[in-house]
Amino acid sequence: MSEVGGVSDGDGSTRTANIFDVARLAGVSHQTVSRVINDLPNVRPATRARVEQAIAQLRYSPSPAARALVTRRTRTIGLVTPGVSDYGPTSIAMHFNFAAHAGRYNVETVSALEGDQAGVRAVIEGLLRQRVDAIVLVVVDEDVLEVVRGLDLSVPVVASASSARRSPLIVSIDQYRGARSAVRHLAELGHTRILHVAGPLRASDALERVRGWRDELAAHQLEVTDPRVGDWSAASGYEIGKTLDIEPGSAIFAANDHMAIGLLSALRERGLSIPADVSVVGFDDVPEAGYLYPPLTTVRQDFASLGVLMMQKVLIAVEEPDVKTEDTPIPTHLVVRQSTSAPAP
């Protein structure tokens, strides 16, 4: 595996060994390697010997950056965002940056493709090499959380996600109750058939919105049909809208505003009037929502408050790690516009 002072990359080239190479060779976490390097307690003698042997074998020379992983703070936070330009993740990242800078922290932002577990792991390892004090994840795909849960990290991790499991530290907007408010609005208008166009079912937000839709339908004793699944894009909403079975009394709850925009276009092409023939509700309240034809009823998410809450969690985890915090989701707000009305008699 090793050559003089380096590690083979498998293509004939070598590079300088790093703390993660030592951890892999010794069969421990990089946090344990850091503790050995800095002569900290609570490392078993056999484990310490294995790490020291790996250091010698790889001729690893700890850099100041490696030492800083456990000896000092840099007031830098690593922010991992999904490799998409969707409104929600982009807004969360923007407002977290605002909150971090207000707290006099720098932010190193990197993107990782959803579903690329090796890529997510590499991105996080790269941030650790830059001596970040904490890592913040803007999560779209639940698989990203599973990758992080499988890592033994030396810094706190805070994630924006709708996850029932509270590790890593989770902050969220209440997707479930937001979905219920949208469906309740349609049911109270008198709609008896409320369809759902869901987001990708790998996404925790999409799953929570499906759950809220189902439970609110059950509360009103309305029929639950299978949701149609899109990919958050207006194009997917448009394609679904071309084939949706619209009956008298129908309404549609779309899992985000962009899919709702596609739905509105497809329904109009079919000669349907909104909301006279079918009501439509979105989710997010994108800036364009109030200027569509008709203006879109939607569920507003408070991304600014989410950014502040994420930063508060980071500060507590870094500066006061013994303090326990509550995990109360941020509430949503239903914005009623002209895309919904009582069904025609």
C-alpha positions as CSV (number, residue, x, y, z in Angstrom):
1,M,0.0,0.0,0.0
2,S,2.7,2.5,1.0
3,E,5.9,3.7,-0.6
4,V,8.5,6.1,0.8
5,G,6.6,8.8,2.6
6,G,3.4,8.3,0.6
7,V,0.4,6.3,-0.5
8,S,-0.3,4.7,-3.8
9,D,-3.3,6.0,-5.6
10,G,-3.7,2.8,-7.7
11,D,-2.6,4.4,-10.9
12,G,1.2,4.3,-10.3
13,S,1.3,7.7,-8.7
14,T,1.9,8.4,-5.0
15,R,0.8,11.2,-2.7
16,T,1.7,12.2,0.8
17,A,-0.2,10.2,3.4
18,N,-2.8,12.0,5.4
19,I,-4.6,11.3,8.7
20,F,-7.4,9.4,6.9
21,D,-4.9,7.0,5.3
22,V,-3.5,6.3,8.8
23,A,-7.0,5.7,10.2
24,R,-7.8,3.3,7.4
25,L,-4.6,1.3,7.8
26,A,-5.0,1.2,11.6
27,G,-8.7,0.3,11.5
28,V,-9.7,3.3,13.6
29,S,-11.4,6.7,13.2
30,H,-9.4,9.7,12.3
31,Q,-10.5,11.2,15.6
32,T,-8.6,8.4,17.4
33,V,-5.6,9.1,15.2
34,S,-5.8,12.7,16.3
35,R,-5.9,11.7,19.9
36,V,-2.8,9.6,19.5
37,I,-1.0,12.4,17.6
38,N,-1.7,14.9,20.3
39,D,-1.0,12.4,23.2
40,L,-4.5,12.7,24.6
41,P,-5.9,10.1,27.1
42,N,-8.7,7.6,26.7
43,V,-6.9,5.6,23.9
44,R,-6.3,1.9,24.7
45,P,-2.6,0.9,24.6
46,A,-3.2,-1.7,21.9
47,T,-5.0,0.9,19.8
48,R,-2.3,3.5,20.3
49,A,0.4,1.0,19.3
50,R,-1.6,0.1,16.1
51,V,-1.9,3.8,15.2
52,E,1.7,4.5,15.8
53,Q,2.7,1.5,13.7
54,A,0.5,2.8,10.8
55,I,2.1,6.3,11.2
56,A,5.5,4.7,11.0
57,Q,4.6,2.5,8.0
58,L,3.1,5.4,6.0
59,R,5.9,7.8,7.2
60,Y,3.1,10.2,8.1
61,S,4.1,13.6,9.4
62,P,1.2,15.3,11.2
63,S,0.6,18.8,9.8
64,P,-0.5,21.8,11.8
65,A,-3.9,21.3,10.1
66,A,-4.2,17.8,11.5
67,R,-3.2,18.9,15.0
68,A,-5.8,21.7,14.8
69,L,-8.6,19.1,14.4
70,V,-8.4,18.6,18.2
71,T,-6.3,21.5,19.6
72,R,-7.9,24.7,18.5
73,R,-10.9,26.3,16.7
74,T,-10.7,28.1,13.4
75,R,-14.1,29.9,13.4
76,T,-14.8,28.1,10.1
77,I,-17.9,26.0,9.4
78,G,-18.1,23.5,6.5
79,L,-21.4,23.7,4.7
80,V,-22.4,20.8,2.4
81,T,-25.1,21.5,0.0
82,P,-26.8,19.2,-2.6
83,G,-25.7,19.5,-6.2
84,V,-29.0,21.1,-7.3
85,S,-30.2,24.7,-7.7
86,D,-33.7,24.1,-6.2
87,Y,-35.3,27.0,-4.3
88,G,-35.5,25.3,-0.9
89,P,-31.8,24.1,-0.5
90,T,-30.5,27.3,-2.1
91,S,-32.5,29.5,0.3
92,I,-31.4,27.4,3.3
93,A,-27.8,27.8,2.4
94,M,-28.1,31.5,1.8
95,H,-29.8,32.2,5.1
96,F,-27.3,30.0,7.0
97,N,-24.4,32.0,5.5
98,F,-26.1,35.2,6.7
99,A,-26.5,33.8,10.2
100,A,-22.9,32.4,10.3
101,H,-21.4,35.7,9.2
102,A,-23.4,37.6,11.8
103,G,-21.9,35.2,14.3
104,R,-18.4,36.0,13.0
105,Y,-17.8,32.6,11.5
106,N,-16.5,31.9,8.0
107,V,-18.3,29.3,5.8
108,E,-16.6,26.9,3.4
109,T,-19.4,25.8,1.1
110,V,-19.1,22.6,-1.0
111,S,-21.6,20.6,-3.1
112,A,-22.1,16.9,-3.2
113,L,-24.3,15.0,-5.6
114,E,-27.2,13.2,-3.9
115,G,-26.8,9.5,-4.0
116,D,-23.0,9.6,-4.4
117,Q,-22.0,8.2,-1.0
118,A,-18.3,8.1,-1.8
119,G,-18.5,11.7,-3.0
120,V,-20.3,12.8,0.2
121,R,-17.6,11.1,2.3
122,A,-14.8,12.7,0.3
123,V,-16.4,16.1,0.6
124,I,-16.6,15.8,4.4
125,E,-13.0,14.5,4.7
126,G,-11.9,17.5,2.6
127,L,-13.6,19.9,5.0
128,L,-12.0,18.2,8.0
129,R,-8.6,18.7,6.4
130,Q,-9.5,22.4,6.3
131,R,-9.9,22.3,10.1
132,V,-13.5,23.3,10.2
133,D,-15.1,23.6,13.7
134,A,-18.4,22.0,12.6
135,I,-20.1,20.6,9.6
136,V,-23.6,21.7,8.4
137,L,-25.6,19.6,5.9
138,V,-28.4,20.8,3.8
139,V,-30.0,17.5,3.1
140,V,-32.3,16.6,0.2
141,D,-31.7,12.8,0.0
142,E,-31.9,10.7,3.1
143,D,-28.9,8.7,1.9
144,V,-26.7,11.6,2.8
145,L,-27.7,11.3,6.5
146,E,-26.9,7.6,6.4
147,V,-23.4,8.3,5.1
148,V,-22.8,10.8,7.9
149,R,-24.2,8.5,10.6
150,G,-21.7,5.9,9.5
151,L,-18.7,8.3,10.0
152,D,-17.0,8.8,13.4
153,L,-16.4,12.5,13.1
154,S,-14.3,14.7,15.4
155,V,-16.5,17.8,15.0
156,P,-20.3,18.5,15.6
157,V,-22.6,17.9,12.7
158,V,-25.9,19.8,12.2
159,A,-28.3,18.9,9.4
160,S,-31.3,20.5,7.9
161,A,-33.6,17.6,7.3
162,S,-37.0,16.2,8.1
163,S,-35.8,13.0,9.9
164,A,-37.3,11.1,12.7
165,R,-33.8,10.1,13.9
166,R,-32.1,12.9,15.8
167,S,-28.5,12.1,15.0
168,P,-26.8,14.1,13.7
169,L,-28.3,17.3,15.3
170,I,-31.4,17.9,13.2
171,V,-33.1,21.2,12.5
172,S,-36.2,21.3,10.4
173,I,-39.3,23.1,9.2
174,D,-42.5,21.3,10.0
175,Q,-43.2,19.7,6.6
176,Y,-45.9,17.3,8.1
177,R,-48.1,20.0,9.6
178,G,-47.5,22.2,6.6
179,A,-48.9,19.5,4.3
180,R,-51.9,18.9,6.6
181,S,-52.7,22.6,6.5
182,A,-52.7,22.6,2.7
183,V,-55.0,19.5,2.5
184,R,-57.3,20.9,5.3
185,H,-57.8,24.1,3.3
186,L,-58.9,22.1,0.3
187,A,-61.2,19.8,2.3
188,E,-62.8,22.8,4.1
189,L,-63.5,24.4,0.7
190,G,-65.5,21.3,-0.1
191,H,-63.2,19.3,-2.3
192,T,-63.8,15.6,-1.9
193,R,-61.0,14.2,-4.1
194,I,-57.6,15.7,-3.2
195,L,-54.7,14.3,-5.3
196,H,-51.1,14.6,-4.4
197,V,-48.1,15.2,-6.7
198,A,-45.1,14.1,-4.5
199,G,-41.4,14.9,-4.6
200,P,-38.8,12.2,-4.9
201,L,-39.5,9.6,-2.3
202,R,-35.8,9.4,-1.3
203,A,-36.3,13.0,0.1
204,S,-37.3,13.2,3.7
205,D,-39.3,16.4,3.1
206,A,-41.3,14.7,0.4
207,L,-42.0,11.8,2.6
208,E,-43.2,14.1,5.4
209,R,-45.5,15.9,3.0
210,V,-47.0,12.6,1.8
211,R,-47.5,11.5,5.4
212,G,-49.3,14.8,6.2
213,W,-51.5,14.5,3.1
214,R,-52.5,11.0,4.0
215,D,-53.3,11.8,7.6
216,E,-55.4,14.8,6.8
217,L,-57.4,12.9,4.2
218,A,-58.0,10.2,6.8
219,A,-59.1,12.9,9.3
220,H,-61.8,14.1,6.8
221,Q,-62.7,10.5,5.8
222,L,-61.7,11.2,2.2
223,E,-60.3,8.7,-0.3
224,V,-56.5,8.2,-0.4
225,T,-55.2,7.5,-3.9
226,D,-51.6,6.7,-4.8
227,P,-49.5,9.9,-5.2
228,R,-47.9,10.7,-8.5
229,V,-44.2,11.2,-8.0
230,G,-42.2,14.0,-9.6
231,D,-38.6,15.3,-9.3
232,W,-39.4,18.8,-7.9
233,S,-39.1,20.4,-11.4
234,A,-41.8,22.3,-13.3
235,A,-41.2,19.8,-16.2
236,S,-42.2,16.8,-14.0
237,G,-45.3,18.6,-12.8
238,Y,-46.2,19.4,-16.4
239,E,-45.9,15.8,-17.5
240,I,-48.0,14.6,-14.6
241,G,-50.6,17.3,-15.1
242,K,-51.2,16.0,-18.7
243,T,-52.5,12.7,-17.5
244,L,-54.0,13.4,-14.1
245,D,-57.6,12.1,-13.8
246,I,-59.6,15.2,-12.9
247,E,-63.2,14.7,-11.8
248,P,-65.7,17.2,-10.3
249,G,-64.7,18.1,-6.8
250,S,-61.0,17.4,-7.5
251,A,-58.1,19.4,-6.1
252,I,-54.3,18.9,-6.3
253,F,-51.7,19.4,-3.6
254,A,-48.3,19.7,-5.2
255,A,-45.2,19.0,-3.0
256,N,-43.5,22.2,-4.2
257,D,-44.3,25.3,-6.1
258,H,-42.2,24.4,-9.2
259,M,-44.2,21.2,-9.8
260,A,-47.4,23.3,-9.2
261,I,-46.3,25.7,-11.9
262,G,-46.0,22.8,-14.4
263,L,-49.4,21.5,-13.3
264,L,-51.0,24.9,-14.0
265,S,-49.6,24.9,-17.5
266,A,-50.7,21.4,-18.3
267,L,-54.2,21.8,-16.9
268,R,-54.8,25.0,-18.9
269,E,-53.7,23.2,-22.1
270,R,-56.3,20.6,-21.3
271,G,-59.0,23.4,-21.2
272,L,-59.5,23.2,-17.5
273,S,-60.1,26.4,-15.5
274,I,-58.3,27.0,-12.3
275,P,-59.8,27.1,-9.7
276,A,-63.3,26.7,-11.2
277,D,-62.6,23.1,-12.5
278,V,-59.7,22.1,-10.1
279,S,-58.0,23.8,-7.2
280,V,-54.2,23.7,-6.9
281,V,-52.0,24.2,-3.8
282,G,-48.2,24.3,-3.8
283,F,-45.5,24.3,-1.1
284,D,-42.5,26.7,-0.5
285,D,-44.0,30.1,-1.5
286,V,-41.3,30.9,-4.1
287,P,-41.0,34.6,-5.1
288,E,-43.0,34.0,-8.3
289,A,-45.9,32.3,-6.6
290,G,-48.0,35.5,-6.2
291,Y,-47.5,36.5,-9.9
292,L,-48.6,33.3,-11.6
293,Y,-52.0,33.0,-13.4
294,P,-53.8,32.5,-11.2
295,P,-51.7,33.5,-8.1
296,L,-50.8,30.3,-6.3
297,T,-52.1,29.2,-2.9
298,T,-49.1,27.7,-1.2
299,V,-47.4,26.8,2.1
300,R,-44.7,29.3,3.1
301,Q,-41.5,28.0,4.7
302,D,-39.5,30.3,6.9
303,F,-36.0,29.7,5.6
304,A,-34.5,32.7,7.4
305,S,-35.5,31.4,10.8
306,L,-34.1,28.0,9.8
307,G,-30.7,29.5,8.9
308,V,-30.6,31.2,12.3
309,L,-31.6,28.0,14.2
310,M,-29.0,26.0,12.4
311,M,-26.3,28.5,13.4
312,Q,-27.6,28.5,17.0
313,K,-27.2,24.7,17.1
314,V,-23.7,25.0,15.7
315,L,-22.7,27.6,18.4
316,I,-24.0,25.5,21.2
317,A,-22.4,22.3,19.9
318,V,-19.0,24.0,19.4
319,E,-18.9,26.4,22.4
320,E,-21.2,24.8,25.0
321,P,-21.4,21.1,24.0
322,D,-22.9,20.0,27.4
323,V,-26.0,22.2,26.9
324,K,-29.1,20.3,25.6
325,T,-31.4,22.0,23.1
326,E,-34.9,21.3,22.0
327,D,-35.8,19.9,18.6
328,T,-39.0,21.8,17.8
329,P,-39.6,22.2,14.1
330,I,-40.2,25.7,12.7
331,P,-43.9,26.1,11.8
332,T,-45.1,26.9,8.3
333,H,-47.8,29.4,7.1
334,L,-50.6,28.8,4.5
335,V,-50.8,31.6,2.0
336,V,-54.2,31.6,0.4
337,R,-54.4,33.1,-3.1
338,Q,-56.6,32.6,-6.2
339,S,-55.7,29.1,-7.3
340,T,-58.1,27.6,-4.8
341,S,-61.8,28.0,-4.3
342,A,-64.9,25.9,-3.5
343,P,-65.7,23.4,-6.3
344,A,-68.4,24.3,-8.7
345,P,-71.9,22.9,-7.8
